[in-house]
Amino acid sequence: MPFFGNLLKRGLRIGEKLEHRQVDPMRLQNHTLRRLLKRAQHTAFGQYYDFKDLLKAERLAAEFQNKVPIFDYDTMYDRWWHMALRGVENVSWRGKIKYFALSSGTSGAPSKHIPVSDEMQRAMRHAGLKMFFALTNFDVDPELYTKPMLMLGGSSDLQSQGDYFMGDLSGINASRPPFWLRPYYKPGMEIARIRDWEERINEIARLAPDWDIGFIVGIPSWLQLMIERIIEYHKLDNIHQIWPNLRVCVHGGIAFEPLKKGFEKLFARPLIYMDTYLASEGFISYQDRPGTRGMRLLVRNGIFFEFVPFNSNNFNEDGQMISQPQALSLEEVQEGVDYALLISTCSGAWRYLIGDTVRFTDKERWEIIITGRTKHFLSICGEHLSVDNMNQGIQYVEEELNVNIREFTVSPLVEEGGYIHKWFIGCEPKADSDAVASLLDERLKEINDDYRTERNSLLHIQVQTIPVGLFYQWQESQGKMGGQNKFPRVMKGRQFAEWERFVRQELKNRDNAARISHSG
């Protein structure tokens, strides 16, 4: 197979060079917007906002912003998408929507129904191929390109609703893998259709030695659980004992850096890591070169991007947008500033507030990092703490205490004693709560001036370290194991109160079981 591998690598390198030839990203974005408007001009949405007339504008992007308001999920669903869900054609995108991705994100809210058009599925497949091209920028052996790829996502056994199918986006994609991937795709269609997470993982573990895996793809927390299950099932020291050619991990969904230390204990040698930003609404960016955290925006793949500065002028303390703020184009953004992301897509999302915040790390290369969620910034007293800040603090604790922190969550509370950040942190091995609190607090003060100021006057923190298994028990109880499900980094209100009760009860149950075992 080396000859085929070399031939494939040369082809990929040519594709990568074509992808990165000198282009003006804003010109590509304007072309994308014009194409989207043309294709949707005869839909109900396009007629309501007069896309036909809009297409005559000299300054298309500016006029588009003037005519079309910003939508969040609730307003987009209530005014438009609910009709597409009932089988109405040409609502906000041409034709009939046959697939809806179920997504609750990390908010704990009831499932959202995100339309996934045929054009969007083609765009996501195209983005996946571009990402495959980018592997030529990394140090990989040509023969790797002939190895199978294990993709761990949601079940491809989608729920039929008569006129449409719904399920996890990864399950929708797995149900229709691109032709070039099918010979390499594992665990295969039969196993991918298994709905029960435990059953599916057990089947993967059983058959794992039969596959010569070169790539693993998925949310890193679920990949880690899968590999641990395989190692336990076959009594291995590390996964490379049965997958000696495993070289690449393509991950996304949650920040990987805090997990990396525990993740790498499962391998005999380091992997190449590629970060991706694939949301239910579309494939937004991917890491295309080593030595950076930044991911390159897909500026010509069916999505038009806008950026709203994430500050107190545009968003309140709960992360809700204030009125209709001015959005910036790709050419107007600055590096080092947090922006709430708006997207208009070939699935019929228009000026849609996706809920994520991003920061440009290299504007010339259109590279971004995800800094958090609009509703997951903590600012009950002006501390402006982002999920990216939290991840940096957690990583520091791991390094200082030599522990593996796989999950955590924090809630802002207002009590009689003042403002509180209450943390639950899953450590392996379990660490002293006070020691974790001290180190975490120290690091957050270093990286966030607002946090340091409020921490010295108004803000208190509480940390409780717990077994990491409690996080997964909670997700199982919520029916959110595997797929694109993620444990929320920030919990608020009733959801956090329910989580606290769950933790107290489970810890009590474990203590009682330990006493009975000891007395017996």
VOTI-487930 format. One record per residue (C-alpha): residue number from 1; y, z, x. Coordinates in steps of 0.02 Angstrom, whole numbers, plus 50000, padded with zeros to 5 digits. Layout:
BEGIN
  resi      y      z      x
   NUM      Y      Z      X
...
# end
This chain:
BEGIN
  resi      y      z      x
     1  50000  50000  50000
     2  50127  50013  50146
     3  50167  49826  50131
     4  50208  49844  49945
     5  50308  50001  49982
     6  50414  49913  50114
     7  50441  49764  49999
     8  50495  49879  49856
     9  50610  49978  49968
    10  50697  49819  50029
    11  50723  49768  49848
    12  50792  49939  49805
    13  50910  49936  49954
    14  50981  49770  49895
    15  51004  49842  49722
    16  51091  49995  49793
    17  51211  49887  49895
    18  51253  49784  49742
    19  51283  49943  49643
    20  51405  50011  49773
    21  51503  49854  49815
    22  51691  49880  49811
    23  51746  49896  49630
    24  51890  49972  49535
    25  51813  50110  49426
    26  51958  50108  49303
    27  51940  49920  49278
    28  51756  49949  49241
    29  51801  50088  49120
    30  51926  49979  49028
    31  51795  49843  49017
    32  51672  49972  48948
    33  51796  50032  48817
    34  51835  49854  48761
    35  51650  49816  48746
    36  51618  49974  48645
    37  51761  49937  48525
    38  51705  49756  48500
    39  51528  49808  48459
    40  51585  49943  48337
    41  51732  49853  48254
    42  51633  49812  48095
    43  51561  49987  48073
    44  51634  50108  47946
    45  51713  50207  48089
    46  51782  50048  48171
    47  51859  49989  48009
    48  51933  50160  47970
    49  52021  50166  48140
    50  52055  49977  48139
    51  51965  49933  48301
    52  51998  49748  48267
    53  52185  49775  48281
    54  52163  49901  48421
    55  52078  49769  48528
    56  52242  49670  48531
    57  52334  49811  48622
    58  52395  49778  48798
    59  52369  49959  48850
    60  52199  49977  48767
    61  52152  50152  48827
    62  52321  50227  48782
    63  52321  50148  48608
    64  52141  50205  48583
    65  52196  50384  48618
    66  52342  50366  48497
    67  52237  50301  48353
    68  52073  50397  48369
    69  52073  50589  48366
    70  51963  50701  48472
    71  51800  50753  48386
    72  51681  50897  48418
    73  51503  50893  48352
    74  51542  50977  48186
    75  51684  50859  48139
    76  51589  50705  48199
    77  51435  50757  48100
    78  51526  50812  47943
    79  51633  50655  47931
    80  51516  50521  47999
    81  51345  50559  48074
    82  51276  50643  47918
    83  51275  50470  47838
    84  51178  50394  47984
    85  51051  50536  47966
    86  51025  50482  47784
    87  50983  50305  47839
    88  51153  50224  47810
    89  51182  50078  47929
    90  51340  50037  48029
    91  51416  50210  48018
    92  51493  50239  48191
    93  51382  50117  48286
    94  51314  49949  48231
    95  51145  49941  48148
    96  51030  50082  48097
    97  51000  50234  48207
    98  50812  50257  48228
    99  50812  50409  48343
   100  50905  50575  48340
   101  50899  50695  48487
   102  50886  50878  48435
   103  51000  50983  48541
   104  51060  51161  48524
   105  51121  51162  48705
   106  51135  51342  48760
   107  51239  51406  48617
   108  51093  51465  48511
   109  51164  51373  48361
   110  51053  51274  48241
   111  50995  51108  48311
   112  51120  50968  48324
   113  51064  50793  48278
   114  51133  50675  48411
   115  51112  50488  48371
   116  51021  50387  48504
   117  51044  50200  48477
   118  50937  50062  48550
   119  51084  50018  48664
   120  51092  50197  48726
   121  50907  50198  48766
   122  50930  50039  48867
   123  51081  50115  48955
   124  50981  50271  49002
   125  50838  50165  49069
   126  50965  50064  49169
   127  51038  50225  49239
   128  50865  50285  49288
   129  50837  50123  49384
   130  51005  50144  49472
   131  50953  50319  49523
   132  50791  50248  49591
   133  50896  50124  49692
   134  50992  50272  49766
   135  50834  50342  49846
   136  50861  50216  49986
   137  51008  50326  50042
   138  50885  50468  50077
   139  50758  50482  50216
   140  50597  50432  50128
   141  50443  50340  50187
   142  50423  50167  50104
   143  50250  50214  50042
   144  50327  50348  49932
   145  50386  50212  49813
   146  50206  50178  49764
   147  50168  50359  49715
   148  50162  50428  49537
   149  50309  50520  49460
   150  50275  50677  49357
   151  50408  50697  49222
   152  50409  50864  49132
   153  50505  50857  48969
   154  50487  50883  48783
   155  50342  50819  48680
   156  50341  50631  48650
   157  50256  50664  48482
   158  50418  50645  48386
   159  50447  50710  48211
   160  50446  50566  48088
   161  50574  50583  47949
   162  50531  50421  47862
   163  50680  50315  47914
   164  50701  50392  48087
   165  50620  50499  48221
   166  50689  50657  48298
   167  50645  50764  48448
   168  50700  50820  48620
   169  50790  50679  48714
   170  50664  50689  48856
   171  50527  50668  48725
   172  50616  50516  48651
   173  50628  50438  48824
   174  50446  50482  48864
   175  50389  50396  48704
   176  50462  50232  48767
   177  50456  50233  48959
   178  50530  50080  49046
   179  50404  49946  49098
   180  50433  49975  49284
   181  50391  50159  49268
   182  50234  50150  49161
   183  50108  50123  49304
   184  50179  50276  49394
   185  50215  50392  49247
   186  50124  50560  49238
   187  50060  50663  49148
   188  50030  50507  49043
   189  50062  50471  48860
   190  49916  50572  48791
   191  49967  50736  48873
   192  50153  50703  48846
   193  50120  50699  48658
   194  50054  50878  48654
   195  50183  50982  48562
   196  50127  51155  48614
   197  50206  51199  48782
   198  50064  51311  48842
   199  49931  51183  48796
   200  50027  51043  48882
   201  50054  51144  49042
   202  49872  51196  49047
   203  49818  51014  49034
   204  49936  50966  49174
   205  49868  51109  49280
   206  49688  51057  49248
   207  49715  50875  49295
   208  49842  50900  49434
   209  49720  50871  49580
   210  49679  50698  49510
   211  49859  50638  49538
   212  49942  50594  49703
   213  50117  50646  49648
   214  50267  50589  49750
   215  50407  50638  49630
   216  50435  50779  49505
   217  50571  50765  49372
   218  50637  50896  49251
   219  50736  51055  49224
   220  50701  51160  49380
   221  50655  51321  49289
   222  50518  51230  49191
   223  50461  51136  49347
   224  50443  51302  49436
   225  50338  51375  49296
   226  50228  51219  49294
   227  50198  51222  49482
   228  50161  51408  49479
   229  50033  51377  49341
   230  49949  51240  49445
   231  49944  51349  49600
   232  49870  51494  49500
   233  49743  51382  49410
   234  49674  51307  49571
   235  49702  51462  49682
   236  49816  51370  49803
   237  49938  51433  49933
   238  50063  51295  49893
   239  50073  51135  49790
   240  50064  51021  49942
   241  49880  51067  49960
   242  49842  50950  49814
   243  50001  50843  49817
   244  50024  50808  50003
   245  50143  50662  49968
   246  50262  50759  49855
   247  50433  50723  49929
   248  50567  50711  49794
   249  50627  50826  49654
   250  50746  50751  49527
   251  50822  50894  49428
   252  50959  50931  49302
   253  51008  51036  49153
   254  51050  51195  49248
   255  51123  51237  49418
   256  50986  51222  49548
   257  51060  51317  49696
   258  51024  51493  49630
   259  50842  51441  49598
   260  50814  51348  49761
   261  50756  51496  49865
   262  50614  51544  49747
   263  50575  51362  49709
   264  50544  51317  49891
   265  50415  51455  49912
   266  50298  51343  49814
   267  50298  51206  49947
   268  50231  51185  50123
   269  50385  51085  50175
   270  50558  51045  50106
   271  50588  50916  49971
   272  50729  50794  49942
   273  50831  50851  49792
   274  50930  50737  49677
   275  51040  50816  49544
   276  51069  50727  49378
   277  51182  50747  49227
   278  51082  50681  49079
   279  51143  50749  48913
   280  51077  50714  48739
   281  51231  50605  48717
   282  51199  50496  48870
   283  51164  50481  49056
   284  51328  50533  49137
   285  51302  50547  49325
   286  51178  50572  49466
   287  51179  50621  49649
   288  51165  50462  49752
   289  51181  50527  49931
   290  51124  50678  50032
   291  51238  50815  50096
   292  51342  50839  49939
   293  51336  50929  49773
   294  51435  50790  49690
   295  51359  50668  49566
   296  51426  50491  49544
   297  51492  50449  49371
   298  51408  50302  49286
   299  51569  50209  49249
   300  51487  50050  49182
   301  51341  50108  49079
   302  51396  50118  48898
   303  51509  50272  48912
   304  51699  50283  48919
   305  51761  50445  48996
   306  51916  50551  48964
   307  51962  50719  49038
   308  52057  50863  48958
   309  52124  50994  49080
   310  52029  51154  49044
   311  52170  51280  49036
   312  52251  51403  48916
   313  52369  51268  48851
   314  52223  51165  48786
   315  52087  51294  48748
   316  52085  51470  48677
   317  51984  51618  48743
   318  51830  51564  48643
   319  51831  51391  48721
   320  51895  51308  48562
   321  52013  51161  48587
   322  52192  51193  48531
   323  52255  51050  48422
   324  52240  50875  48500
   325  52286  50892  48685
   326  52328  50746  48799
   327  52173  50676  48884
   328  52176  50595  49056
   329  52092  50437  49115
   330  51983  50422  49270
   331  52132  50362  49374
   332  52238  50513  49322
   333  52120  50655  49367
   334  52137  50766  49520
   335  52007  50844  49633
   336  51974  51031  49615
   337  52032  51044  49433
   338  51916  51090  49289
   339  51913  50966  49146
   340  51829  50967  48977
   341  51736  50802  48961
   342  51765  50679  48818
   343  51649  50529  48796
   344  51644  50374  48688
   345  51472  50296  48689
   346  51359  50154  48633
   347  51277  50277  48513
   348  51434  50298  48409
   349  51513  50454  48484
   350  51702  50430  48492
   351  51818  50539  48596
   352  51680  50666  48581
   353  51699  50839  48660
   354  51529  50858  48740
   355  51555  51042  48779
   356  51538  51033  48968
   357  51671  51059  49100
   358  51672  50958  49261
   359  51769  50954  49423
   360  51798  50805  49538
   361  51739  50838  49715
   362  51775  50662  49780
   363  51886  50552  49672
   364  51864  50399  49783
   365  51677  50405  49753
   366  51696  50461  49569
   367  51590  50615  49608
   368  51589  50769  49497
   369  51502  50936  49481
   370  51470  51028  49318
   371  51567  51192  49318
   372  51509  51261  49151
   373  51528  51250  48963
   374  51692  51260  48869
   375  51623  51409  48774
   376  51540  51490  48925
   377  51694  51532  49027
   378  51729  51718  49024
   379  51910  51761  48997
   380  51925  51913  48884
   381  52067  51982  48990
   382  52120  51832  49095
   383  51979  51832  49224
   384  51937  51646  49198
   385  51759  51662  49264
   386  51660  51499  49260
   387  51473  51472  49260
   388  51494  51393  49432
   389  51572  51557  49492
   390  51426  51653  49416
   391  51299  51542  49503
   392  51385  51570  49670
   393  51382  51758  49642
   394  51197  51756  49596
   395  51154  51653  49749
   396  51246  51778  49859
   397  51145  51922  49785
   398  50983  51828  49818
   399  51027  51800  50000
   400  51087  51978  50033
   401  50942  52066  49947
   402  50808  51935  49985
   403  50760  51922  49802
   404  50728  51776  49686
   405  50840  51772  49531
   406  50770  51644  49410
   407  50869  51686  49253
   408  51024  51783  49204
   409  51145  51801  49060
   410  51310  51892  49035
   411  51414  51941  48886
   412  51598  51988  48870
   413  51618  52151  48773
   414  51768  52249  48714
   415  51728  52434  48700
   416  51828  52593  48691
   417  51827  52605  48880
   418  51902  52432  48902
   419  51839  52258  48941
   420  51660  52239  49004
   421  51549  52102  49075
   422  51370  52154  49036
   423  51239  52065  49141
   424  51051  52050  49121
   425  50972  51982  49280
   426  50791  51934  49307
   427  50740  51977  49486
   428  50579  51951  49582
   429  50545  52077  49652
   430  50646  52189  49537
   431  50803  52250  49626
   432  50910  52405  49602
   433  51038  52371  49466
   434  51180  52460  49557
   435  51148  52364  49718
   436  51149  52199  49625
   437  51309  52246  49532
   438  51399  52292  49693
   439  51355  52130  49783
   440  51387  52021  49631
   441  51556  52101  49602
   442  51601  52082  49786
   443  51564  51896  49788
   444  51652  51858  49623
   445  51809  51944  49688
   446  51804  51833  49842
   447  51790  51668  49751
   448  51899  51701  49597
   449  52074  51775  49616
   450  52097  51803  49429
   451  51933  51899  49420
   452  51985  52008  49567
   453  52153  52048  49487
   454  52080  52096  49317
   455  51931  52185  49396
   456  52049  52301  49487
   457  52140  52348  49327
   458  52056  52311  49161
   459  51882  52242  49186
   460  51718  52337  49211
   461  51545  52267  49244
   462  51372  52329  49197
   463  51212  52257  49270
   464  51033  52284  49213
   465  50893  52202  49313
   466  50740  52160  49209
   467  50574  52066  49232
   468  50606  51879  49226
   469  50463  51860  49103
   470  50572  51935  48966
   471  50684  51782  48971
   472  50536  51667  48940
   473  50466  51782  48804
   474  50633  51771  48716
   475  50635  51581  48727
   476  50458  51572  48662
   477  50507  51682  48516
   478  50650  51562  48480
   479  50537  51408  48492
   480  50630  51347  48646
   481  50497  51331  48781
   482  50505  51178  48893
   483  50593  51013  48867
   484  50781  51019  48889
   485  50796  51199  48828
   486  50897  51315  48939
   487  50929  51501  48931
   488  51115  51529  48893
   489  51213  51593  49043
   490  51340  51670  48924
   491  51295  51754  48759
   492  51417  51818  48631
   493  51419  51914  48469
   494  51263  51924  48361
   495  51157  51821  48481
   496  51187  51945  48623
   497  51155  52094  48508
   498  50986  52018  48460
   499  50946  51988  48643
   500  50988  52168  48687
   501  50875  52234  48549
   502  50735  52119  48607
   503  50749  52181  48787
   504  50752  52364  48736
   505  50598  52343  48626
   506  50500  52244  48756
   507  50539  52369  48894
   508  50488  52511  48779
   509  50325  52420  48739
   510  50290  52397  48924
   511  50325  52581  48962
   512  50209  52636  48822
   513  50071  52519  48884
   514  50093  52585  49061
   515  50079  52768  49003
   516  49923  52731  48902
   517  49845  52640  49049
   518  49889  52783  49167
   519  49823  52919  49051
   520  49662  52821  49024
# end
